[in-house]
């Protein structure tokens, strides 16, 4: 097998369908968007999390937890670093 001879499996790739190019194509006129409404308009969509004026899920659920400022940072100590110390025995203290 060569890199220049690799091809995808038959049927795994589909040609991109061009919409809004006449009624004979099957996806002309409204181009699969239906009639009227916000989603049929160009640029007509809503921001992520927007629920049509209803209080969004993100704001309905209570906040939880906190991050302690007193939390100590635990550094990672690798075996190689311990080996380079050249000690016979290493204590945690």
N, CA, C and O atoms as a CHARMM CRD file, in Angstrom:
* protein
*
  372
    1    1 UNK  N      0.84000  -1.18800   0.00000 PROA 1      0.00000
    2    1 UNK  CA     0.00000   0.00000   0.00000 PROA 1      0.00000
    3    1 UNK  C      0.88600   1.25200   0.00000 PROA 1      0.00000
    4    1 UNK  O      1.85200   1.34900   0.75700 PROA 1      0.00000
    5    2 UNK  N      0.53700   2.18800  -0.85100 PROA 2      0.00000
    6    2 UNK  CA     1.25700   3.45700  -0.95100 PROA 2      0.00000
    7    2 UNK  C      0.32700   4.59000  -0.49700 PROA 2      0.00000
    8    2 UNK  O     -0.89400   4.47400  -0.60300 PROA 2      0.00000
    9    3 UNK  N      0.90000   5.66800  -0.00100 PROA 3      0.00000
   10    3 UNK  CA     0.08300   6.80000   0.44400 PROA 3      0.00000
   11    3 UNK  C     -0.72500   7.41600  -0.68800 PROA 3      0.00000
   12    3 UNK  O     -1.82100   7.93200  -0.46900 PROA 3      0.00000
   13    4 UNK  N     -0.17700   7.36100  -1.90400 PROA 4      0.00000
   14    4 UNK  CA    -0.87600   7.98300  -3.02900 PROA 4      0.00000
   15    4 UNK  C     -1.95600   7.08400  -3.62400 PROA 4      0.00000
   16    4 UNK  O     -2.67200   7.50200  -4.53400 PROA 4      0.00000
   17    5 UNK  N     -2.08200   5.85500  -3.12400 PROA 5      0.00000
   18    5 UNK  CA    -3.09300   4.95200  -3.68000 PROA 5      0.00000
   19    5 UNK  C     -4.23700   4.67500  -2.68900 PROA 5      0.00000
   20    5 UNK  O     -5.10400   3.84300  -2.95500 PROA 5      0.00000
   21    6 UNK  N     -4.23100   5.37600  -1.54800 PROA 6      0.00000
   22    6 UNK  CA    -5.28400   5.16100  -0.55300 PROA 6      0.00000
   23    6 UNK  C     -6.57000   5.84800  -1.01000 PROA 6      0.00000
   24    6 UNK  O     -6.56000   7.01600  -1.40100 PROA 6      0.00000
   25    7 UNK  N     -7.67900   5.10400  -0.95400 PROA 7      0.00000
   26    7 UNK  CA    -8.97600   5.65700  -1.33800 PROA 7      0.00000
   27    7 UNK  C    -10.00300   5.28400  -0.27200 PROA 7      0.00000
   28    7 UNK  O     -9.88900   4.22600   0.34500 PROA 7      0.00000
   29    8 UNK  N    -11.01100   6.14400  -0.04600 PROA 8      0.00000
   30    8 UNK  CA   -12.05100   5.79900   0.93000 PROA 8      0.00000
   31    8 UNK  C    -12.89700   4.63400   0.42800 PROA 8      0.00000
   32    8 UNK  O    -12.94200   4.37000  -0.77400 PROA 8      0.00000
   33    9 UNK  N    -13.56500   3.93700   1.34100 PROA 9      0.00000
   34    9 UNK  CA   -14.40900   2.80400   0.97500 PROA 9      0.00000
   35    9 UNK  C    -15.55500   3.27000   0.09000 PROA 9      0.00000
   36    9 UNK  O    -16.02600   4.40000   0.22000 PROA 9      0.00000
   37   10 UNK  N    -16.00300   2.39900  -0.81300 PROA 10     0.00000
   38   10 UNK  CA   -17.09700   2.74000  -1.71900 PROA 10     0.00000
   39   10 UNK  C    -18.35700   3.08000  -0.93500 PROA 10     0.00000
   40   10 UNK  O    -18.75800   2.34000  -0.03700 PROA 10     0.00000
   41   11 UNK  N    -18.98100   4.20800  -1.28000 PROA 11     0.00000
   42   11 UNK  CA   -20.21800   4.61700  -0.62600 PROA 11     0.00000
   43   11 UNK  C    -20.02800   5.38900   0.66300 PROA 11     0.00000
   44   11 UNK  O    -21.00700   5.83800   1.25900 PROA 11     0.00000
   45   12 UNK  N    -18.78300   5.55700   1.11300 PROA 12     0.00000
   46   12 UNK  CA   -18.57200   6.26700   2.37700 PROA 12     0.00000
   47   12 UNK  C    -18.55800   7.78000   2.19300 PROA 12     0.00000
   48   12 UNK  O    -18.74400   8.51800   3.16000 PROA 12     0.00000
   49   13 UNK  N    -18.34300   8.24600   0.98100 PROA 13     0.00000
   50   13 UNK  CA   -18.33200   9.68500   0.70100 PROA 13     0.00000
   51   13 UNK  C    -19.50000  10.04000  -0.20900 PROA 13     0.00000
   52   13 UNK  O    -19.76500   9.34300  -1.18900 PROA 13     0.00000
   53   14 UNK  N    -20.19800  11.12700   0.11800 PROA 14     0.00000
   54   14 UNK  CA   -21.32700  11.57000  -0.69000 PROA 14     0.00000
   55   14 UNK  C    -21.02600  12.94800  -1.25800 PROA 14     0.00000
   56   14 UNK  O    -20.39200  13.77700  -0.60500 PROA 14     0.00000
   57   15 UNK  N    -21.48700  13.18100  -2.47700 PROA 15     0.00000
   58   15 UNK  CA   -21.29100  14.48900  -3.09700 PROA 15     0.00000
   59   15 UNK  C    -22.14500  15.51600  -2.36500 PROA 15     0.00000
   60   15 UNK  O    -23.27700  15.21800  -1.98600 PROA 15     0.00000
   61   16 UNK  N    -21.62000  16.71800  -2.16200 PROA 16     0.00000
   62   16 UNK  CA   -22.35200  17.77900  -1.48800 PROA 16     0.00000
   63   16 UNK  C    -23.51800  18.20600  -2.37500 PROA 16     0.00000
   64   16 UNK  O    -23.34400  18.43100  -3.57300 PROA 16     0.00000
   65   17 UNK  N    -24.70800  18.31800  -1.78200 PROA 17     0.00000
   66   17 UNK  CA   -25.89000  18.65000  -2.55600 PROA 17     0.00000
   67   17 UNK  C    -26.06700  20.16200  -2.63500 PROA 17     0.00000
   68   17 UNK  O    -26.09100  20.84500  -1.61100 PROA 17     0.00000
   69   18 UNK  N    -26.19200  20.68400  -3.86200 PROA 18     0.00000
   70   18 UNK  CA   -26.41600  22.12400  -4.04100 PROA 18     0.00000
   71   18 UNK  C    -27.91000  22.39000  -3.98900 PROA 18     0.00000
   72   18 UNK  O    -28.67800  21.85000  -4.78500 PROA 18     0.00000
   73   19 UNK  N    -28.31100  23.22800  -3.04400 PROA 19     0.00000
   74   19 UNK  CA   -29.73700  23.49100  -2.86400 PROA 19     0.00000
   75   19 UNK  C    -30.11400  24.83200  -3.47600 PROA 19     0.00000
   76   19 UNK  O    -29.26800  25.70100  -3.68700 PROA 19     0.00000
   77   20 UNK  N    -31.41100  24.97700  -3.75700 PROA 20     0.00000
   78   20 UNK  CA   -31.91200  26.23300  -4.30400 PROA 20     0.00000
   79   20 UNK  C    -31.52400  26.45900  -5.74700 PROA 20     0.00000
   80   20 UNK  O    -31.31300  27.60100  -6.15700 PROA 20     0.00000
   81   21 UNK  N    -31.42400  25.38900  -6.53300 PROA 21     0.00000
   82   21 UNK  CA   -31.02900  25.51500  -7.94100 PROA 21     0.00000
   83   21 UNK  C    -32.10600  24.96600  -8.87200 PROA 21     0.00000
   84   21 UNK  O    -31.80500  24.21600  -9.80100 PROA 21     0.00000
   85   22 UNK  N    -33.35600  25.33800  -8.62500 PROA 22     0.00000
   86   22 UNK  CA   -34.44400  24.94600  -9.52600 PROA 22     0.00000
   87   22 UNK  C    -35.24600  23.76600  -9.02500 PROA 22     0.00000
   88   22 UNK  O    -34.75800  22.94000  -8.25400 PROA 22     0.00000
   89   23 UNK  N    -36.52200  23.69900  -9.49100 PROA 23     0.00000
   90   23 UNK  CA   -37.42700  22.66900  -8.98300 PROA 23     0.00000
   91   23 UNK  C    -37.04500  21.26600  -9.42700 PROA 23     0.00000
   92   23 UNK  O    -37.39200  20.29400  -8.75500 PROA 23     0.00000
   93   24 UNK  N    -36.34700  21.14100 -10.53200 PROA 24     0.00000
   94   24 UNK  CA   -35.96200  19.82000 -11.03400 PROA 24     0.00000
   95   24 UNK  C    -34.96000  19.11900 -10.13200 PROA 24     0.00000
   96   24 UNK  O    -34.83400  17.89500 -10.17300 PROA 24     0.00000
   97   25 UNK  N    -34.25200  19.88100  -9.32600 PROA 25     0.00000
   98   25 UNK  CA   -33.22400  19.28200  -8.47100 PROA 25     0.00000
   99   25 UNK  C    -33.83200  18.57900  -7.25700 PROA 25     0.00000
  100   25 UNK  O    -33.18400  17.75000  -6.61900 PROA 25     0.00000
  101   26 UNK  N    -35.09200  18.92500  -6.94500 PROA 26     0.00000
  102   26 UNK  CA   -35.72100  18.34600  -5.76300 PROA 26     0.00000
  103   26 UNK  C    -35.50000  19.18400  -4.51800 PROA 26     0.00000
  104   26 UNK  O    -36.18600  18.99900  -3.51300 PROA 26     0.00000
  105   27 UNK  N    -34.55100  20.10000  -4.57700 PROA 27     0.00000
  106   27 UNK  CA   -34.30300  20.99600  -3.44600 PROA 27     0.00000
  107   27 UNK  C    -34.23200  22.44300  -3.91800 PROA 27     0.00000
  108   27 UNK  O    -33.35200  23.20100  -3.50900 PROA 27     0.00000
  109   28 UNK  N    -35.17200  22.81400  -4.78500 PROA 28     0.00000
  110   28 UNK  CA   -35.21500  24.18500  -5.27600 PROA 28     0.00000
  111   28 UNK  C    -36.08800  25.04500  -4.39000 PROA 28     0.00000
  112   28 UNK  O    -36.46800  24.62800  -3.29600 PROA 28     0.00000
  113   29 UNK  N    -36.40800  26.23700  -4.84900 PROA 29     0.00000
  114   29 UNK  CA   -37.25200  27.20600  -4.16300 PROA 29     0.00000
  115   29 UNK  C    -36.88600  27.39800  -2.69900 PROA 29     0.00000
  116   29 UNK  O    -36.02300  28.22400  -2.40100 PROA 29     0.00000
  117   30 UNK  N    -37.50200  26.67400  -1.77400 PROA 30     0.00000
  118   30 UNK  CA   -37.23300  26.92400  -0.35600 PROA 30     0.00000
  119   30 UNK  C    -35.97300  26.21800   0.12700 PROA 30     0.00000
  120   30 UNK  O    -35.54000  26.43900   1.25800 PROA 30     0.00000
  121   31 UNK  N    -35.38300  25.38100  -0.70200 PROA 31     0.00000
  122   31 UNK  CA   -34.09700  24.72500  -0.42100 PROA 31     0.00000
  123   31 UNK  C    -34.10200  23.91800   0.87400 PROA 31     0.00000
  124   31 UNK  O    -33.12100  23.92400   1.61800 PROA 31     0.00000
  125   32 UNK  N    -35.20800  23.22200   1.14300 PROA 32     0.00000
  126   32 UNK  CA   -35.25700  22.35200   2.31100 PROA 32     0.00000
  127   32 UNK  C    -35.48400  23.07200   3.62500 PROA 32     0.00000
  128   32 UNK  O    -35.38600  22.46100   4.68900 PROA 32     0.00000
  129   33 UNK  N    -35.79400  24.38600   3.56700 PROA 33     0.00000
  130   33 UNK  CA   -35.98100  25.15400   4.79900 PROA 33     0.00000
  131   33 UNK  C    -37.45200  25.31200   5.18800 PROA 33     0.00000
  132   33 UNK  O    -37.75100  25.87800   6.23900 PROA 33     0.00000
  133   34 UNK  N    -38.36400  24.82300   4.36400 PROA 34     0.00000
  134   34 UNK  CA   -39.78800  24.99400   4.65300 PROA 34     0.00000
  135   34 UNK  C    -40.23500  26.40800   4.31900 PROA 34     0.00000
  136   34 UNK  O    -39.51500  27.14800   3.64800 PROA 34     0.00000
  137   35 UNK  N    -41.42700  26.78900   4.78800 PROA 35     0.00000
  138   35 UNK  CA   -41.97500  28.11000   4.49000 PROA 35     0.00000
  139   35 UNK  C    -41.96400  28.99000   5.73200 PROA 35     0.00000
  140   35 UNK  O    -42.32100  28.53700   6.82000 PROA 35     0.00000
  141   36 UNK  N    -41.56900  30.20800   5.58000 PROA 36     0.00000
  142   36 UNK  CA   -41.60000  31.24000   6.62600 PROA 36     0.00000
  143   36 UNK  C    -40.92000  30.82200   7.93300 PROA 36     0.00000
  144   36 UNK  O    -40.38600  29.71800   8.03900 PROA 36     0.00000
  145   37 UNK  N    -40.94700  31.68200   8.88500 PROA 37     0.00000
  146   37 UNK  CA   -40.34600  31.39900  10.18600 PROA 37     0.00000
  147   37 UNK  C    -38.89400  31.81800  10.26300 PROA 37     0.00000
  148   37 UNK  O    -38.24200  32.04100   9.24300 PROA 37     0.00000
  149   38 UNK  N    -38.39700  31.92400  11.48100 PROA 38     0.00000
  150   38 UNK  CA   -37.04500  32.43700  11.71800 PROA 38     0.00000
  151   38 UNK  C    -35.97100  31.58100  11.06200 PROA 38     0.00000
  152   38 UNK  O    -35.00700  32.11000  10.50900 PROA 38     0.00000
  153   39 UNK  N    -36.13200  30.25200  11.11900 PROA 39     0.00000
  154   39 UNK  CA   -35.09200  29.36900  10.59000 PROA 39     0.00000
  155   39 UNK  C    -35.03300  29.36900   9.06600 PROA 39     0.00000
  156   39 UNK  O    -34.05400  28.89800   8.48700 PROA 39     0.00000
  157   40 UNK  N    -36.07700  29.89500   8.40500 PROA 40     0.00000
  158   40 UNK  CA   -36.05800  29.93100   6.94700 PROA 40     0.00000
  159   40 UNK  C    -35.34800  31.16600   6.41200 PROA 40     0.00000
  160   40 UNK  O    -34.97700  31.21000   5.23900 PROA 40     0.00000
  161   41 UNK  N    -35.15700  32.15900   7.25500 PROA 41     0.00000
  162   41 UNK  CA   -34.54600  33.42800   6.81900 PROA 41     0.00000
  163   41 UNK  C    -33.02400  33.33700   6.82600 PROA 41     0.00000
  164   41 UNK  O    -32.43200  32.53300   7.54500 PROA 41     0.00000
  165   42 UNK  N    -32.40900  34.18600   6.00400 PROA 42     0.00000
  166   42 UNK  CA   -30.94400  34.19600   6.00000 PROA 42     0.00000
  167   42 UNK  C    -30.46300  34.89100   7.26100 PROA 42     0.00000
  168   42 UNK  O    -30.95200  35.96400   7.61600 PROA 42     0.00000
  169   43 UNK  N    -29.50900  34.28100   7.92900 PROA 43     0.00000
  170   43 UNK  CA   -28.98200  34.84300   9.16500 PROA 43     0.00000
  171   43 UNK  C    -29.93400  34.71500  10.32800 PROA 43     0.00000
  172   43 UNK  O    -29.66600  35.25100  11.40300 PROA 43     0.00000
  173   44 UNK  N    -31.04600  34.01300  10.14200 PROA 44     0.00000
  174   44 UNK  CA   -32.03900  33.93000  11.19900 PROA 44     0.00000
  175   44 UNK  C    -31.84100  32.72800  12.08400 PROA 44     0.00000
  176   44 UNK  O    -32.30500  31.63500  11.76100 PROA 44     0.00000
  177   45 UNK  N    -31.17300  32.90700  13.17300 PROA 45     0.00000
  178   45 UNK  CA   -31.07300  31.85300  14.17100 PROA 45     0.00000
  179   45 UNK  C    -30.88400  32.50800  15.52400 PROA 45     0.00000
  180   45 UNK  O    -30.80400  33.73400  15.60600 PROA 45     0.00000
  181   46 UNK  N    -30.81200  31.73600  16.56900 PROA 46     0.00000
  182   46 UNK  CA   -30.72900  32.27600  17.92300 PROA 46     0.00000
  183   46 UNK  C    -29.39200  31.91500  18.53600 PROA 46     0.00000
  184   46 UNK  O    -28.68300  31.04500  18.03000 PROA 46     0.00000
  185   47 UNK  N    -29.04600  32.58900  19.63500 PROA 47     0.00000
  186   47 UNK  CA   -27.76700  32.28300  20.26300 PROA 47     0.00000
  187   47 UNK  C    -27.85800  30.98400  21.06300 PROA 47     0.00000
  188   47 UNK  O    -28.94800  30.56200  21.45200 PROA 47     0.00000
  189   48 UNK  N    -26.73900  30.37200  21.29900 PROA 48     0.00000
  190   48 UNK  CA   -26.67900  29.09600  22.00100 PROA 48     0.00000
  191   48 UNK  C    -27.27300  29.23500  23.39700 PROA 48     0.00000
  192   48 UNK  O    -26.92900  30.15700  24.13700 PROA 48     0.00000
  193   49 UNK  N    -28.16600  28.31400  23.75100 PROA 49     0.00000
  194   49 UNK  CA   -28.78100  28.34100  25.07100 PROA 49     0.00000
  195   49 UNK  C    -30.06900  29.14900  25.13300 PROA 49     0.00000
  196   49 UNK  O    -30.76700  29.11200  26.14700 PROA 49     0.00000
  197   50 UNK  N    -30.40000  29.88000  24.06800 PROA 50     0.00000
  198   50 UNK  CA   -31.62300  30.68700  24.06400 PROA 50     0.00000
  199   50 UNK  C    -32.82700  29.77600  23.89000 PROA 50     0.00000
  200   50 UNK  O    -32.84200  28.93100  22.99500 PROA 50     0.00000
  201   51 UNK  N    -33.84500  29.94200  24.74400 PROA 51     0.00000
  202   51 UNK  CA   -35.01400  29.06700  24.71100 PROA 51     0.00000
  203   51 UNK  C    -36.28500  29.85800  24.42900 PROA 51     0.00000
  204   51 UNK  O    -37.33500  29.57000  25.00300 PROA 51     0.00000
  205   52 UNK  N    -36.19800  30.83900  23.56000 PROA 52     0.00000
  206   52 UNK  CA   -37.37900  31.58700  23.14500 PROA 52     0.00000
  207   52 UNK  C    -37.95900  32.48700  24.20900 PROA 52     0.00000
  208   52 UNK  O    -39.15700  32.77100  24.17600 PROA 52     0.00000
  209   53 UNK  N    -37.16800  32.94300  25.14300 PROA 53     0.00000
  210   53 UNK  CA   -37.65300  33.83300  26.19400 PROA 53     0.00000
  211   53 UNK  C    -37.87700  33.11200  27.51200 PROA 53     0.00000
  212   53 UNK  O    -37.92400  33.73900  28.57100 PROA 53     0.00000
  213   54 UNK  N    -38.01800  31.77800  27.44500 PROA 54     0.00000
  214   54 UNK  CA   -38.12200  30.99200  28.68200 PROA 54     0.00000
  215   54 UNK  C    -36.77400  31.05400  29.38700 PROA 54     0.00000
  216   54 UNK  O    -35.73500  31.17300  28.73600 PROA 54     0.00000
  217   55 UNK  N    -36.78600  30.97500  30.71700 PROA 55     0.00000
  218   55 UNK  CA   -35.53700  31.02100  31.48000 PROA 55     0.00000
  219   55 UNK  C    -34.66400  29.83200  31.07700 PROA 55     0.00000
  220   55 UNK  O    -35.09100  28.68700  31.22600 PROA 55     0.00000
  221   56 UNK  N    -33.46100  30.07300  30.57300 PROA 56     0.00000
  222   56 UNK  CA   -32.61100  28.98600  30.08500 PROA 56     0.00000
  223   56 UNK  C    -32.19800  28.01800  31.19400 PROA 56     0.00000
  224   56 UNK  O    -32.10800  28.39600  32.36300 PROA 56     0.00000
  225   57 UNK  N    -31.95100  26.77600  30.81200 PROA 57     0.00000
  226   57 UNK  CA   -31.58000  25.72000  31.75000 PROA 57     0.00000
  227   57 UNK  C    -30.37300  26.12800  32.58200 PROA 57     0.00000
  228   57 UNK  O    -30.31700  25.86100  33.78300 PROA 57     0.00000
  229   58 UNK  N    -29.41300  26.77400  31.94200 PROA 58     0.00000
  230   58 UNK  CA   -28.18700  27.19100  32.62300 PROA 58     0.00000
  231   58 UNK  C    -28.48800  28.13600  33.79000 PROA 58     0.00000
  232   58 UNK  O    -27.77300  28.13000  34.79200 PROA 58     0.00000
  233   59 UNK  N    -29.53800  28.94100  33.66400 PROA 59     0.00000
  234   59 UNK  CA   -29.89700  29.88300  34.73000 PROA 59     0.00000
  235   59 UNK  C    -30.93700  29.32400  35.69200 PROA 59     0.00000
  236   59 UNK  O    -31.10400  29.84200  36.79600 PROA 59     0.00000
  237   60 UNK  N    -31.64200  28.26100  35.27600 PROA 60     0.00000
  238   60 UNK  CA   -32.63800  27.64300  36.15400 PROA 60     0.00000
  239   60 UNK  C    -31.99300  26.80100  37.24500 PROA 60     0.00000
  240   60 UNK  O    -32.51900  26.70500  38.35400 PROA 60     0.00000
  241   61 UNK  N    -30.85200  26.19200  36.93200 PROA 61     0.00000
  242   61 UNK  CA   -30.19000  25.31900  37.89100 PROA 61     0.00000
  243   61 UNK  C    -29.33900  26.13900  38.85100 PROA 61     0.00000
  244   61 UNK  O    -28.74100  27.13400  38.44300 PROA 61     0.00000
  245   62 UNK  N    -29.27100  25.73800  40.12800 PROA 62     0.00000
  246   62 UNK  CA   -28.49000  26.50500  41.09600 PROA 62     0.00000
  247   62 UNK  C    -26.99000  26.36600  40.87400 PROA 62     0.00000
  248   62 UNK  O    -26.51800  25.36700  40.33200 PROA 62     0.00000
  249   63 UNK  N    -26.25200  27.38100  41.30000 PROA 63     0.00000
  250   63 UNK  CA   -24.79200  27.30100  41.23700 PROA 63     0.00000
  251   63 UNK  C    -24.33000  26.29300  42.27900 PROA 63     0.00000
  252   63 UNK  O    -24.97500  26.12800  43.31400 PROA 63     0.00000
  253   64 UNK  N    -23.22100  25.62000  42.01200 PROA 64     0.00000
  254   64 UNK  CA   -22.74800  24.61400  42.96500 PROA 64     0.00000
  255   64 UNK  C    -21.25500  24.71300  43.18000 PROA 64     0.00000
  256   64 UNK  O    -20.49600  24.95500  42.24200 PROA 64     0.00000
  257   65 UNK  N    -20.83100  24.52400  44.43300 PROA 65     0.00000
  258   65 UNK  CA   -19.42400  24.37900  44.76100 PROA 65     0.00000
  259   65 UNK  C    -18.61400  25.65800  44.66300 PROA 65     0.00000
  260   65 UNK  O    -19.11800  26.70800  44.26600 PROA 65     0.00000
  261   66 UNK  N    -17.35400  25.54500  45.03200 PROA 66     0.00000
  262   66 UNK  CA   -16.41900  26.64900  44.94700 PROA 66     0.00000
  263   66 UNK  C    -15.01700  26.08200  44.87700 PROA 66     0.00000
  264   66 UNK  O    -14.81000  24.89600  45.13100 PROA 66     0.00000
  265   67 UNK  N    -14.05300  26.92200  44.53500 PROA 67     0.00000
  266   67 UNK  CA   -12.66100  26.49600  44.46900 PROA 67     0.00000
  267   67 UNK  C    -11.91200  27.13400  45.63100 PROA 67     0.00000
  268   67 UNK  O    -11.83500  28.35900  45.73100 PROA 67     0.00000
  269   68 UNK  N    -11.36400  26.30300  46.50400 PROA 68     0.00000
  270   68 UNK  CA   -10.69800  26.79800  47.70200 PROA 68     0.00000
  271   68 UNK  C     -9.39100  27.50200  47.34600 PROA 68     0.00000
  272   68 UNK  O     -8.60500  27.00400  46.54100 PROA 68     0.00000
  273   69 UNK  N     -9.16900  28.67500  47.96100 PROA 69     0.00000
  274   69 UNK  CA    -7.92300  29.40800  47.74700 PROA 69     0.00000
  275   69 UNK  C     -6.81800  28.87900  48.65400 PROA 69     0.00000
  276   69 UNK  O     -5.64400  29.21200  48.49000 PROA 69     0.00000
  277   70 UNK  N     -7.21700  28.04900  49.61300 PROA 70     0.00000
  278   70 UNK  CA    -6.24100  27.48400  50.53800 PROA 70     0.00000
  279   70 UNK  C     -5.68800  26.15000  50.04000 PROA 70     0.00000
  280   70 UNK  O     -4.82700  25.54500  50.67900 PROA 70     0.00000
  281   71 UNK  N     -6.18900  25.70400  48.90500 PROA 71     0.00000
  282   71 UNK  CA    -5.77000  24.41900  48.35700 PROA 71     0.00000
  283   71 UNK  C     -4.28400  24.45000  48.02400 PROA 71     0.00000
  284   71 UNK  O     -3.81500  25.32700  47.29900 PROA 71     0.00000
  285   72 UNK  N     -3.56000  23.48900  48.55700 PROA 72     0.00000
  286   72 UNK  CA    -2.11800  23.44900  48.32600 PROA 72     0.00000
  287   72 UNK  C     -1.82600  22.77800  46.99400 PROA 72     0.00000
  288   72 UNK  O     -2.52200  21.84500  46.59200 PROA 72     0.00000
  289   73 UNK  N     -0.80200  23.25400  46.31900 PROA 73     0.00000
  290   73 UNK  CA    -0.41200  22.68500  45.03200 PROA 73     0.00000
  291   73 UNK  C      0.50000  21.48800  45.26200 PROA 73     0.00000
  292   73 UNK  O      1.51500  21.60300  45.94800 PROA 73     0.00000
  293   74 UNK  N      0.15000  20.36100  44.70100 PROA 74     0.00000
  294   74 UNK  CA     0.96400  19.15500  44.82000 PROA 74     0.00000
  295   74 UNK  C      1.75000  18.95800  43.53500 PROA 74     0.00000
  296   74 UNK  O      1.17300  18.70400  42.47800 PROA 74     0.00000
  297   75 UNK  N      3.05900  19.07500  43.62900 PROA 75     0.00000
  298   75 UNK  CA     3.90100  18.93500  42.44100 PROA 75     0.00000
  299   75 UNK  C      4.13100  17.46700  42.12800 PROA 75     0.00000
  300   75 UNK  O      4.13200  16.61800  43.01900 PROA 75     0.00000
  301   76 UNK  N      4.32300  17.18900  40.86700 PROA 76     0.00000
  302   76 UNK  CA     4.58900  15.83000  40.41700 PROA 76     0.00000
  303   76 UNK  C      6.07800  15.53800  40.56700 PROA 76     0.00000
  304   76 UNK  O      6.92000  16.31900  40.12400 PROA 76     0.00000
  305   77 UNK  N      6.39500  14.40800  41.19400 PROA 77     0.00000
  306   77 UNK  CA     7.79400  14.00600  41.35900 PROA 77     0.00000
  307   77 UNK  C      7.99300  12.70600  40.59500 PROA 77     0.00000
  308   77 UNK  O      7.38500  11.68700  40.92500 PROA 77     0.00000
  309   78 UNK  N      8.83400  12.73900  39.58400 PROA 78     0.00000
  310   78 UNK  CA     9.05500  11.54400  38.77200 PROA 78     0.00000
  311   78 UNK  C     10.16200  10.68500  39.37700 PROA 78     0.00000
  312   78 UNK  O     10.97800  11.15800  40.16900 PROA 78     0.00000
  313   79 UNK  N     10.16900   9.42700  38.99000 PROA 79     0.00000
  314   79 UNK  CA    11.19400   8.50900  39.48000 PROA 79     0.00000
  315   79 UNK  C     12.58100   8.93300  39.00300 PROA 79     0.00000
  316   79 UNK  O     13.57000   8.74400  39.71100 PROA 79     0.00000
  317   80 UNK  N     12.65000   9.49900  37.81600 PROA 80     0.00000
  318   80 UNK  CA    13.95200   9.96200  37.30100 PROA 80     0.00000
  319   80 UNK  C     14.51500  11.07400  38.16600 PROA 80     0.00000
  320   80 UNK  O     15.71600  11.11600  38.43100 PROA 80     0.00000
  321   81 UNK  N     13.64200  11.98000  38.60700 PROA 81     0.00000
  322   81 UNK  CA    14.07800  13.07800  39.47300 PROA 81     0.00000
  323   81 UNK  C     14.60100  12.53900  40.79700 PROA 81     0.00000
  324   81 UNK  O     15.60000  13.03800  41.31700 PROA 81     0.00000
  325   82 UNK  N     13.94000  11.52900  41.34700 PROA 82     0.00000
  326   82 UNK  CA    14.38900  10.91500  42.60000 PROA 82     0.00000
  327   82 UNK  C     15.71700  10.19300  42.40700 PROA 82     0.00000
  328   82 UNK  O     16.59000  10.21400  43.27500 PROA 82     0.00000
  329   83 UNK  N     15.84600   9.56000  41.25800 PROA 83     0.00000
  330   83 UNK  CA    17.07000   8.82200  40.94300 PROA 83     0.00000
  331   83 UNK  C     18.27200   9.76600  40.86300 PROA 83     0.00000
  332   83 UNK  O     19.37200   9.41900  41.29100 PROA 83     0.00000
  333   84 UNK  N     18.05100  10.95900  40.31300 PROA 84     0.00000
  334   84 UNK  CA    19.13300  11.92800  40.12500 PROA 84     0.00000
  335   84 UNK  C     19.59600  12.54300  41.44700 PROA 84     0.00000
  336   84 UNK  O     20.68300  13.11700  41.51500 PROA 84     0.00000
  337   85 UNK  N     18.77500  12.42600  42.50100 PROA 85     0.00000
  338   85 UNK  CA    19.18200  12.94400  43.80900 PROA 85     0.00000
  339   85 UNK  C     20.36300  12.15300  44.37600 PROA 85     0.00000
  340   85 UNK  O     21.19100  12.68600  45.11400 PROA 85     0.00000
  341   86 UNK  N     20.41900  10.88100  44.01700 PROA 86     0.00000
  342   86 UNK  CA    21.52800  10.04400  44.46800 PROA 86     0.00000
  343   86 UNK  C     21.44800   9.64600  45.92800 PROA 86     0.00000
  344   86 UNK  O     22.47100   9.34300  46.54200 PROA 86     0.00000
  345   87 UNK  N     20.25100   9.64000  46.49400 PROA 87     0.00000
  346   87 UNK  CA    20.07100   9.24100  47.89000 PROA 87     0.00000
  347   87 UNK  C     19.72200   7.75400  47.96500 PROA 87     0.00000
  348   87 UNK  O     19.12600   7.19400  47.04500 PROA 87     0.00000
  349   88 UNK  N     20.10900   7.12700  49.08400 PROA 88     0.00000
  350   88 UNK  CA    19.79200   5.71000  49.26700 PROA 88     0.00000
  351   88 UNK  C     18.31800   5.53800  49.62700 PROA 88     0.00000
  352   88 UNK  O     17.67400   4.57500  49.21100 PROA 88     0.00000
  353   89 UNK  N     17.78500   6.49800  50.41500 PROA 89     0.00000
  354   89 UNK  CA    16.40200   6.40200  50.86600 PROA 89     0.00000
  355   89 UNK  C     15.74900   7.77800  50.80300 PROA 89     0.00000
  356   89 UNK  O     16.37600   8.78200  51.14100 PROA 89     0.00000
  357   90 UNK  N     14.48500   7.82500  50.37000 PROA 90     0.00000
  358   90 UNK  CA    13.77500   9.10400  50.26600 PROA 90     0.00000
  359   90 UNK  C     12.55600   9.07000  51.17500 PROA 90     0.00000
  360   90 UNK  O     11.73500   8.15900  51.07300 PROA 90     0.00000
  361   91 UNK  N     12.42500  10.07000  52.08200 PROA 91     0.00000
  362   91 UNK  CA    11.27000  10.17100  52.97300 PROA 91     0.00000
  363   91 UNK  C     10.27100  11.16600  52.39900 PROA 91     0.00000
  364   91 UNK  O     10.63500  12.03500  51.60700 PROA 91     0.00000
  365   92 UNK  N      9.00800  11.03500  52.80400 PROA 92     0.00000
  366   92 UNK  CA     7.98800  11.99100  52.38200 PROA 92     0.00000
  367   92 UNK  C      8.09600  13.29900  53.15400 PROA 92     0.00000
  368   92 UNK  O      7.62100  14.33200  52.68200 PROA 92     0.00000
  369   93 UNK  N      8.70700  13.27400  54.32500 PROA 93     0.00000
  370   93 UNK  CA     8.82500  14.45800  55.17400 PROA 93     0.00000
  371   93 UNK  C      9.90300  15.38400  54.73200 PROA 93     0.00000
  372   93 UNK  O     10.11600  16.42500  55.35500 PROA 93     0.00000
